Amino acid sequence: MLRSSLLLLLLSRSAYSMLLGWVESPGYPTGYLPHASLNWSRCAPKGHTLSIKLIHLDLEDSQDCENDAVKVFSNGNLISALCGKREFEELQSNVNPSLLSLPGGCLSLTFHSDYSNAKRHTGFRGFYTDQDFDECVDDPDNKCTQFCHNYIGGYHCSCRHGYHLGVDKHTCTVSCAKDLSGLNRGDLSSPSWPASYAENANCEYTLSVEATLQLELHFSEDFDVEQSPDGQCIDALTIETHSGTLGPFCGHMPPSSPFLTHSHHVKIRFTTDGFGTNKGFSLHFMTRGKVCPAVVTSDSTVTPQQTDYRPGETVTVTCDLGRVPNTQGTKTLSSQYVTVCQNTGVWTPNYNCEPVDCGVPDIPEDGILQLVDSDNLYHQYEDQIQFNCSSKYYTLEGDDTYTCSASGEWVSGGGKTEMPKCIEVCGKPESYQTSSARILGGKNAKMGEIPWHLLIKEPSRGGASLINDRWAVTAAHVVETAEETSLRLYGGLINGRTISNRLSDVVVMDSERIIIHPGYIRGIPLVDRTDFDNDIALIRFTSRVTLGPKLLPVCLPEVNMDMLENEQGTVSGWGVTESRTGSFVTSALLKYAHIGIYSLTECQNTPNKPTTTKRMTFTNNMFCAGANGKDSCQKDSGGPFVLPMLAEGREPYYLSGIVSWGPPCQERQYKGYYTKVQNYVDWIKETIDTIEKS
């Protein structure tokens, strides 16, 4: 009998490959040599710990054990560093109790000696072994809520009578789920009522009756569900219906009775923690005919208002401001709908009142007008969006902030629903003239000084002025023989010869439309024309041009802008100029001259047409200007005359005139006639607006 007991003991001890043995310093017990070392490591099986019990320690002593030392680690963390000489009793009482691994963890030991050992030290020796870890006694986090039972290599939990282990195998709970479907009346209560309810309970009671009835709950006054001092529910009672969850309820005040659920299907849940001695609850349930609740849907009001409604009664639902009913996935513009109370206690139809959605605002696709932070765009009621312009060569016209209104439209702070616009910054060159040279008597322009001046080479040489990123204005007689889509203009240059250089950054603009003023008389050859009234035309490009320091628009003048006698302005062009030898040649470079506006009397004194000897016509749509030795000349036609005179700090500049006609330059009368642009501003804006909207 004794042999069999010993055999069973040996079998049980060897079933998990028990760890045991000695660990000692090199050369023990005769002594270790200089520069000796040892690395040792063992790991305990699951549910076990590993310990080392030193029976001898004799090492060279040093401060912080920096010379010779034995160090012990648990899962890589240092738990002891030893040196010097310790007696067995001291090792047993002060050292060995700490040389213990975590459950299922590892112990490692290192030993090293330095280069010197004045006295021969014998070293150390210890015995290591593993032992079962008692989780029930030594592990306060074993999570057994009632009973804990230890066994070699592990532990298990168990419960008192009436409880069972939950799915986590640690928590003891009770079986308190009840399905009382089909009963029109009855009673239910918390587990063990009226005694203290069970710990860690998760009870679910199901009540279900006919669809035309609603369940009515009557709670007893003796209500006792654990509540924290700050009013939070520690244990809780909740009531789930088709319309949502009611509760949680706790404390000593039961829900008001009768408690109308407005539902024929109810789930009552009761949850508890692992502590407390509260009694719980008791209730009686019964049924009554269904009525419809006073609230049809959230975020709305109803008319007429009552505490409840009987089957067949109708109400009008009005969604709160900024919300609209979602009718079968479609949000209507109306905020109201009519609904009928059904005998099942539900409203039909029943639409959710959802926030008005203004959608993404409709802005041009050219990328100039852009939304700030467009990746985080919100567009429901009262959300706000902000606009800016993508380039410094544009300025925002209108409010920059819009709000999603209750009507589903984006509205600015000023009450406008029209989106803002990015308007070209006009008449503000980034370069200014600083040098001079010999238009007739003019100076060579520098790049960017007159960035609105465009060159036309075919069918006849002339100029045009950029007035926005899609339109230019010129003289009608320059383009009256051109096909609408055949005209090519050049910008961002001062040397007309560079247009043939593929490597230059000249901007090429092709025409899409040419609109000649309807008051201009067409079809008269220039050599015979004596009337240049309404000599103005608009050119629309095939695409927008990219604005920059070399290409910028000039401003249109205000209607009825005063033009004063002797007021100085600037005219520019690639037309005929006088060479140093006195001959007249076409200029390759853009030139400009500062000239003054002549008096009305002087302008009315028009010259005769050399080819016909007829007197030239002067109208109120013209003015004339010039200066001693300075004038516009042939091939400058269509180019700009701007006010004020170009000079730093005087911007913005306005297109006050268009080079139109004048006496032959060879006569050196220095008096040119210009189309008065202020008389055509309304026509320009209306024409552009009509075409852009078409």
C-alpha positions in Angstrom: 0.0 0.0 0.0 2.9 2.4 0.8 4.6 1.5 -2.5 1.6 2.4 -4.5 1.2 5.7 -2.7 4.9 6.6 -3.4 4.4 5.6 -7.0 1.3 7.8 -7.4 3.2 10.7 -5.8 6.2 10.3 -8.1 3.9 10.0 -11.1 2.0 13.1 -10.1 5.2 15.1 -9.5 6.7 14.1 -12.8 3.6 14.7 -14.9 4.5 18.3 -15.5 8.3 17.8 -15.7 9.2 19.3 -12.3 12.2 21.7 -12.3 14.8 21.3 -9.7 18.6 21.4 -9.4 21.7 23.4 -8.3 23.2 26.6 -9.7 26.7 27.6 -8.5 29.6 29.9 -9.5 32.4 28.5 -11.6 35.0 26.6 -9.5 32.7 26.3 -6.5 33.7 25.5 -3.7 37.5 25.9 -4.4 37.0 29.4 -5.6 36.4 31.4 -8.8 39.0 32.9 -11.1 39.3 36.5 -12.3 37.0 37.3 -15.3 34.8 34.4 -14.5 31.2 34.5 -15.7 27.9 32.5 -15.7 24.5 32.9 -17.4 21.6 30.8 -16.2 17.9 30.8 -17.0 14.8 28.7 -16.3 11.1 29.2 -16.7 8.2 27.8 -14.6 5.2 26.1 -16.2 1.7 27.7 -16.2 0.3 27.9 -12.7 3.7 27.4 -11.1 6.5 29.7 -9.7 10.2 29.1 -9.7 12.4 30.0 -6.7 16.1 30.0 -5.9 17.3 29.3 -2.3 21.0 30.3 -1.8 22.8 28.2 0.8 26.2 29.9 0.4 27.4 33.3 -0.7 31.1 34.4 -0.5 32.1 37.0 -3.1 34.4 40.0 -3.2 32.6 42.9 -1.6 32.4 46.3 -3.3 30.2 49.4 -3.5 27.0 48.6 -5.4 28.5 45.2 -6.2 30.4 46.7 -9.1 33.4 44.2 -8.9 32.2 40.7 -8.3 28.4 40.1 -8.3 25.6 37.6 -8.7 22.4 39.2 -10.1 18.9 37.6 -10.3 16.2 38.7 -12.7 12.5 37.9 -12.9 11.2 38.1 -16.5 14.1 40.3 -17.3 13.7 42.7 -14.4 16.4 42.9 -11.7 15.2 41.6 -8.3 18.5 41.2 -6.5 22.2 42.1 -6.8 24.4 40.3 -4.3 28.1 40.5 -3.3 30.2 40.1 -0.1 29.7 37.3 2.4 26.3 36.3 3.9 25.6 33.7 6.5 23.0 31.0 5.8 20.6 32.4 8.3 20.7 35.9 6.7 20.2 34.3 3.2 17.2 32.4 4.4 15.5 35.4 6.1 16.5 38.4 3.9 17.5 37.2 0.5 15.8 33.9 -0.5 12.2 35.1 -0.1 12.6 37.6 -2.9 14.2 35.2 -5.4 10.8 34.1 -6.8 9.4 34.3 -10.3 5.9 35.3 -11.3 3.4 32.5 -12.0 4.4 30.9 -15.3 7.4 33.3 -15.4 11.2 33.0 -15.8 14.2 33.5 -13.5 17.6 34.2 -14.9 20.9 34.6 -13.0 24.2 36.1 -14.0 27.6 36.0 -12.3 30.8 37.9 -13.1 34.1 38.6 -11.5 36.6 41.4 -12.3 40.3 41.1 -13.0 41.5 41.0 -9.4 40.7 38.8 -6.4 43.2 39.5 -3.6 41.5 36.9 -1.4 40.3 33.6 -2.7 36.5 33.7 -2.5 34.6 30.4 -2.7 31.6 31.8 -4.7 27.9 30.9 -4.3 25.6 28.0 -4.5 21.8 27.8 -4.7 19.0 25.3 -5.1 16.2 26.0 -7.6 12.8 24.4 -7.7 9.3 25.0 -9.0 6.2 24.8 -6.9 2.5 25.2 -7.5 1.1 28.8 -7.2 -2.0 29.0 -5.0 -4.1 31.5 -7.0 -6.9 31.3 -4.4 -4.7 32.5 -1.5 -1.9 34.4 -3.2 -3.6 36.1 -6.2 -6.2 38.7 -5.1 -7.2 39.1 -8.8 -8.3 35.5 -9.3 -11.8 37.0 -10.1 -13.8 34.2 -8.5 -16.9 36.0 -7.1 -17.8 33.3 -4.6 -15.6 30.1 -4.2 -12.1 29.5 -5.4 -10.5 26.0 -5.6 -6.8 25.5 -6.1 -5.2 22.6 -7.9 -1.6 21.9 -9.1 -1.1 24.2 -12.1 -4.3 26.2 -11.8 -7.6 26.9 -10.1 -11.4 26.9 -10.8 -14.4 28.9 -9.4 -17.7 27.6 -8.0 -21.0 29.1 -6.7 -23.4 28.8 -3.9 -26.7 27.0 -4.3 -29.0 28.8 -6.6 -26.2 30.4 -8.6 -24.3 29.2 -11.7 -21.1 30.2 -13.3 -21.4 32.7 -16.1 -19.7 32.4 -19.5 -16.5 33.9 -18.1 -16.2 30.9 -15.7 -15.5 33.3 -12.8 -18.7 35.2 -12.1 -21.6 33.6 -10.2 -25.0 34.7 -11.4 -28.6 33.5 -11.3 -31.0 32.2 -13.9 -33.6 35.0 -13.9 -34.8 35.2 -17.5 -38.6 34.8 -17.9 -40.8 34.8 -21.0 -44.3 35.8 -19.9 -45.6 36.3 -23.5 -49.3 35.8 -23.9 -50.2 36.8 -20.3 -52.5 39.9 -20.1 -51.8 40.3 -16.4 -49.4 39.0 -13.8 -46.6 39.8 -11.3 -42.8 39.8 -11.5 -40.0 40.8 -9.2 -36.3 40.8 -8.7 -34.6 37.5 -7.8 -35.2 36.4 -4.1 -37.8 39.2 -3.5 -38.5 40.3 -0.8 -35.0 39.2 0.4 -31.9 40.8 -1.0 -31.5 40.3 -4.7 -28.7 38.2 -6.2 -25.3 39.7 -7.1 -24.0 39.9 -10.6 -27.5 39.3 -12.0 -28.5 40.1 -15.6 -32.2 39.4 -15.6 -34.5 39.8 -18.7 -38.3 39.6 -18.4 -40.3 39.5 -21.7 -43.9 40.6 -21.8 -45.9 40.4 -25.1 -49.7 40.8 -25.8 -51.9 41.5 -28.8 -50.8 44.3 -31.1 -53.9 46.4 -30.3 -53.1 46.4 -26.5 -50.5 48.2 -24.5 -48.8 46.9 -21.4 -49.4 48.9 -18.2 -47.0 48.5 -15.2 -47.8 49.1 -11.5 -44.7 49.2 -9.3 -45.0 48.5 -5.5 -43.9 51.4 -3.3 -41.3 49.1 -1.7 -38.6 49.9 -4.3 -34.9 49.5 -3.3 -32.3 49.3 -6.1 -28.7 50.3 -5.2 -27.7 53.9 -6.1 -24.5 55.8 -5.5 -24.4 59.0 -3.4 -24.1 61.1 -6.5 -27.4 59.7 -7.9 -25.8 57.3 -10.4 -27.3 53.8 -10.8 -25.0 51.1 -9.5 -27.7 48.4 -10.1 -30.4 49.3 -12.6 -33.9 48.6 -13.9 -34.6 49.5 -17.6 -37.8 49.1 -19.7 -37.3 48.5 -23.4 -40.1 49.2 -25.9 -40.3 49.5 -29.7 -39.7 53.3 -29.4 -36.7 53.1 -27.1 -35.3 52.4 -23.7 -36.8 53.9 -20.6 -34.7 54.3 -17.5 -32.4 53.4 -15.9 -34.4 53.4 -12.6 -32.8 53.0 -9.2 -32.9 54.3 -5.6 -36.0 54.2 -3.4 -38.5 56.0 -5.7 -40.3 53.6 -8.1 -41.4 54.7 -11.6 -44.8 56.4 -11.5 -47.8 54.1 -11.7 -49.6 53.4 -13.8 -46.6 53.3 -16.1 -47.9 53.3 -19.7 -45.5 51.7 -22.1 -47.5 52.4 -25.3 -46.2 49.1 -26.5 -47.5 45.5 -26.7 -44.0 44.1 -26.5 -41.8 45.0 -23.5 -38.5 43.7 -22.2 -37.7 44.5 -18.5 -34.0 44.2 -17.7 -32.5 44.2 -14.2 -28.7 44.2 -13.7 -26.7 44.1 -10.5 -23.1 44.3 -9.5 -21.2 41.9 -7.0 -22.0 43.9 -3.8 -24.9 45.2 -1.8 -27.9 44.0 0.2 -30.8 45.9 -1.5 -34.2 44.3 -1.9 -35.0 45.1 -5.5 -38.5 45.7 -7.0 -41.9 44.1 -7.5 -44.5 45.0 -10.1 -48.0 44.0 -11.4 -48.6 44.2 -15.1 -51.9 44.4 -17.0 -53.2 45.7 -20.3 -55.4 48.4 -21.7 -56.3 49.6 -25.2 -53.6 51.4 -27.1 -53.6 55.1 -27.6 -51.1 57.1 -29.6 -48.5 59.1 -27.7 -48.4 62.9 -27.7 -45.1 62.9 -29.5 -45.2 61.5 -33.0 -41.5 62.0 -33.7 -38.7 63.8 -32.1 -37.8 67.4 -33.0 -41.4 68.3 -33.9 -44.7 69.6 -32.5 -48.2 68.4 -33.2 -51.5 70.2 -33.7 -53.9 69.8 -31.9 -52.0 69.0 -28.7 -53.4 66.4 -26.3 -51.9 64.0 -23.7 -52.7 61.1 -25.9 -54.9 60.3 -29.0 -57.5 57.6 -29.7 -57.4 55.5 -32.9 -58.7 57.4 -35.9 -57.7 60.8 -34.7 -55.4 62.9 -36.9 -52.8 65.5 -36.1 -50.5 67.8 -38.2 -46.8 67.3 -37.4 -44.6 70.4 -37.8 -40.9 69.7 -37.8 -38.8 72.1 -35.7 -37.1 75.0 -37.5 -34.3 73.8 -39.8 -35.8 70.3 -40.1 -37.9 68.6 -42.7 -39.7 65.2 -42.8 -37.8 62.4 -44.5 -40.6 60.8 -46.5 -39.4 57.4 -47.7 -35.8 58.6 -48.0 -36.7 61.9 -49.7 -36.6 65.1 -47.8 -39.4 67.4 -48.8 -39.3 71.2 -48.7 -42.4 71.3 -46.6 -41.9 71.1 -42.8 -45.4 69.6 -42.2 -47.3 66.4 -42.7 -50.6 64.8 -41.5 -50.7 61.5 -39.7 -53.4 59.2 -38.3 -53.5 57.3 -35.0 -53.8 53.5 -35.6 -55.5 51.0 -33.3 -52.0 49.5 -32.8 -51.0 52.7 -31.0 -48.7 53.9 -33.7 -48.9 57.0 -36.0 -49.1 56.4 -39.7 -47.3 57.8 -41.6 -44.4 58.5 -39.2 -41.5 60.4 -40.7 -38.3 61.4 -38.9 -37.7 65.2 -38.8 -34.1 65.4 -40.1 -31.9 68.5 -40.5 -32.3 70.5 -43.7 -29.4 69.7 -46.0 -28.3 72.6 -48.2 -25.9 70.3 -50.2 -22.6 71.3 -51.6 -22.9 74.9 -53.0 -22.8 75.3 -56.7 -19.7 77.2 -57.6 -17.7 77.5 -60.9 -15.4 74.6 -61.7 -12.5 76.9 -62.7 -11.1 76.7 -59.2 -10.8 80.4 -58.6 -13.7 80.7 -56.1 -13.0 78.0 -53.6 -14.4 76.7 -50.3 -12.2 77.0 -47.2 -11.4 73.6 -45.7 -13.5 71.8 -48.3 -12.4 68.4 -47.0 -14.3 69.0 -43.8 -17.5 70.5 -45.3 -20.7 70.3 -43.3 -23.9 71.4 -45.0 -26.8 70.9 -42.7 -29.0 73.5 -41.0 -27.0 76.3 -39.4 -23.7 74.9 -40.6 -21.5 77.5 -42.1 -19.1 77.6 -45.1 -16.5 80.1 -46.0 -15.2 81.2 -49.4 -12.0 82.7 -50.6 -10.2 83.2 -53.9 -7.4 80.9 -54.9 -5.2 83.7 -56.3 -4.1 87.1 -55.1 -5.0 88.5 -58.5 -8.7 88.1 -57.6 -10.7 89.7 -54.8 -13.9 88.3 -53.3 -17.0 90.2 -54.2 -19.8 89.6 -51.6 -19.8 88.0 -48.2 -17.3 85.3 -47.5 -19.4 83.4 -45.0 -22.7 81.6 -45.8 -25.1 79.7 -43.5 -27.4 76.8 -44.3 -30.9 78.2 -43.8 -34.1 76.5 -42.9 -35.3 76.9 -46.5 -32.4 74.7 -47.7 -30.4 77.5 -49.3 -27.0 78.9 -48.5 -27.6 82.5 -47.3 -25.0 85.2 -46.6 -24.9 87.4 -43.6 -26.5 90.1 -45.8 -29.4 87.7 -46.7 -28.3 86.9 -50.2 -28.6 83.5 -51.8 -26.4 84.3 -54.8 -22.9 82.9 -54.3 -20.0 85.4 -54.0 -17.7 85.9 -57.0 -14.0 86.2 -57.4 -13.5 89.5 -59.3 -10.2 90.2 -61.0 -8.0 92.8 -59.3 -7.7 95.5 -62.0 -5.5 98.4 -62.8 -2.7 97.5 -60.4 0.5 96.6 -62.1 3.3 95.1 -59.9 6.0 96.9 -61.9 6.4 100.7 -62.6 8.2 102.6 -65.2 11.7 103.9 -64.3 13.4 104.3 -67.6 12.7 106.2 -70.8 13.4 105.9 -74.6 11.6 107.2 -78.0 4.3 105.2 -79.6 5.4 108.6 -81.1 7.6 110.5 -78.7 7.2 107.6 -76.2 9.1 105.4 -73.8 9.9 101.7 -73.9 7.7 99.8 -71.4 9.2 97.3 -69.0 7.7 93.9 -68.5 4.6 94.1 -66.2 4.3 97.9 -66.4 1.2 97.8 -68.7 0.1 94.2 -68.1 -3.4 94.7 -69.7 -2.1 95.6 -73.1 -2.6 92.8 -75.7 -1.1 92.7 -79.2 -3.1 91.8 -82.3 -1.1 91.1 -85.4 -3.7 89.8 -87.9 -5.7 90.7 -89.9 -4.4 94.2 -89.1 -1.9 95.2 -86.4 -3.4 96.8 -83.4 -4.0 96.5 -79.7 -6.6 95.5 -77.1 -7.0 95.8 -73.4 -7.7 92.9 -71.0 -10.7 93.7 -68.8 -11.1 90.3 -67.1 -9.7 86.8 -67.4 -12.0 86.0 -70.3 -12.6 89.3 -72.2 -10.8 92.0 -73.9 -11.9 95.3 -75.5 -10.6 96.9 -78.6 -11.5 99.3 -81.4 -14.3 98.0 -83.8 -12.4 99.0 -86.9 -9.4 96.7 -85.9 -11.5 93.5 -85.9 -14.5 94.3 -88.2 -13.0 92.1 -91.0 -11.9 89.2 -88.7 -13.8 86.0 -88.4 -15.1 85.4 -84.8 -12.9 82.4 -84.1 -9.8 83.5 -86.2 -8.4 86.2 -84.0 -5.3 85.6 -82.0 -4.0 87.9 -79.3 -0.8 87.9 -77.3 -0.2 89.0 -73.8 2.5 89.0 -71.1 5.1 90.5 -73.5 6.8 93.8 -74.4 8.7 92.6 -77.5 6.4 91.7 -80.3 9.0 89.6 -82.0 9.0 87.0 -79.1 5.7 85.6 -80.1 7.5 83.3 -82.6 9.8 82.0 -79.8 8.4 78.7 -78.5 10.5 79.0 -75.4 9.1 82.4 -74.4 6.3 82.6 -71.8 4.0 84.8 -74.0 0.4 84.1 -73.4 -1.6 83.2 -76.5 -5.4 83.9 -76.5 -7.7 82.7 -79.3 -11.0 84.4 -79.9 -14.3 82.6 -79.5 -16.6 85.6 -80.1 -16.2 89.1 -81.4 -19.0 91.5 -80.6 -18.9 94.9 -82.4 -21.0 97.7 -81.0 -24.3 97.7 -82.8 -24.0 101.5 -83.4 -20.8 101.2 -85.3 -21.3 101.6 -89.1 -19.6 98.6 -90.7 -18.4 98.0 -94.2 -16.7 101.3 -95.0 -13.0 101.0 -96.0 -10.7 102.8 -93.6 -9.3 105.0 -96.3 -12.8 106.4 -96.9 -14.1 106.3 -93.3 -14.8 109.7 -91.8 -17.1 108.5 -88.9 -15.6 106.4 -86.2 -18.5 106.8 -83.8 -19.0 103.7 -81.5 -15.6 102.4 -82.4 -15.5 99.7 -79.8 -15.7 95.9 -79.8 -15.5 93.0 -77.3 -13.5 89.8 -77.6 -14.3 86.6 -75.7 -11.5 84.1 -75.4 -11.9 80.3 -75.9 -10.8 79.8 -72.2 -9.8 81.8 -69.2 -6.3 83.2 -69.0 -4.1 82.7 -66.0 -3.5 86.1 -64.4 0.0 87.0 -63.1 2.4 89.9 -62.8 2.8 90.0 -66.6 -0.9 89.7 -67.4 -3.5 91.7 -65.4 -6.7 93.4 -66.4 -7.3 97.2 -66.4 -10.3 98.7 -64.7 -13.4 99.9 -66.5 -14.2 103.5 -65.7 -17.3 104.6 -63.8 -20.2 105.8 -65.9 -20.1 109.6 -66.3 -16.6 109.7 -64.9 -15.3 113.3 -65.2 -12.5 113.8 -67.8 -10.9 117.2 -67.2 -9.1 119.4 -69.7 -5.3 118.9 -69.5 -5.7 115.8 -67.3 -2.7 113.6 -67.9 -3.1 110.0 -69.0 -1.0 107.3 -70.6 -1.4 105.8 -74.1 0.5 102.7 -75.2 1.0 100.6 -78.3 3.2 98.6 -80.7 2.3 101.0 -83.5 4.3 103.4 -85.7 7.0 105.4 -83.9 9.6 107.9 -85.1 13.2 106.6 -85.4 16.3 108.6 -84.5 16.7 109.5 -88.2 13.2 111.0 -88.3 11.6 108.2 -90.3 8.4 106.4 -89.2 8.7 102.6 -88.4 6.6 100.0 -86.7 7.8 99.4 -83.2 8.8 96.0 -82.1 8.7 97.1 -78.5 5.7 98.2 -76.5 5.9 102.0 -76.0 3.9 104.5 -74.0 3.6 108.2 -73.6 2.0 110.6 -71.1 -0.4 112.9 -72.9 -3.1 115.4 -71.8 -6.8 115.6 -72.7 -7.6 118.5 -75.0 -10.5 120.9 -74.7 -13.8 120.2 -76.4 -13.3 123.1 -78.7 -9.9 121.7 -79.8 -11.4 118.2 -80.3 -14.3 119.6 -82.4 -11.7 121.2 -84.7 -11.3 118.0 -86.7 -9.0 117.6 -89.7 -10.1 116.7 -93.2 -9.7 113.1 -94.5 -6.7 113.3 -96.8 -8.2 110.9 -99.4 -11.6 112.5 -99.6 -11.1 116.1 -98.2 -14.2 115.5 -96.1 -14.1 116.7 -92.6 -13.8 114.0 -89.9 -16.8 113.5 -87.6 -16.5 114.2 -83.9 -19.2 112.9 -81.4 -19.8 112.9 -77.7 -18.5 109.3 -77.7 -15.0 110.6 -78.4 -12.3 112.7 -76.8 -8.9 113.8 -78.1 -5.6 114.0 -76.4 -1.9 114.6 -77.1 1.2 116.4 -76.1 4.1 118.2 -77.8 5.9 115.5 -79.7 3.7 112.7 -78.3 0.8 110.9 -79.8 -0.7 107.6 -80.7 -0.1 106.6 -84.3 -1.0 104.1 -87.0 -1.2 100.5 -85.8 -1.8 101.6 -82.2 -5.5 101.4 -82.8 -7.5 99.5 -80.2 -4.9 100.1 -77.5 -5.5 101.7 -74.1 -5.5 105.2 -72.9 -5.6 105.0 -69.1 -6.2 107.5 -66.3 -4.5 108.6 -64.2 -1.1 108.8 -65.8 1.1 105.8 -65.0 3.1 106.5 -61.9 3.8 104.5 -58.7 1.2 105.0 -56.1 -1.5 106.3 -58.4 -3.3 103.0 -59.1 -5.8 101.7 -59.9 -5.8 102.7 -63.6 -9.0 103.0 -65.6 -9.4 102.3 -69.3 -10.7 105.8 -70.2 -10.1 105.7 -73.9 -9.4 103.3 -76.9 -7.1 104.5 -79.6 -9.5 105.2 -82.6 -8.3 107.6 -85.2 -6.3 110.8 -85.8 -4.4 112.9 -88.5 -1.5 111.2 -90.1 1.5 111.0 -87.8 3.8 112.5 -90.5 1.8 115.8 -90.1 3.0 115.9 -86.5 -0.3 117.4 -85.2 0.0 115.3 -82.0 -3.7 115.0 -81.6 -5.3 111.5 -81.4 -8.9 110.7 -81.0 -10.2 108.0 -78.6 -13.4 106.2 -78.0 -14.8 107.4 -74.7 -15.1 104.1 -72.8 -17.3 105.5 -69.9 -20.2 105.9 -72.4 -20.0 102.1 -73.1 -19.6 100.6 -69.6 -23.2 99.6 -69.3 -23.1 98.0 -72.8 -19.9 96.1 -71.9 -21.3 94.7 -68.7 -24.7 93.8 -70.1 -23.2 92.1 -73.1 -20.7 90.1 -71.0 -23.4 89.1 -68.5 -25.8 88.0 -71.2 -23.2 85.8 -73.0 -21.8 84.3 -69.8 -25.3 83.3 -68.6 -26.3 81.8 -72.0 
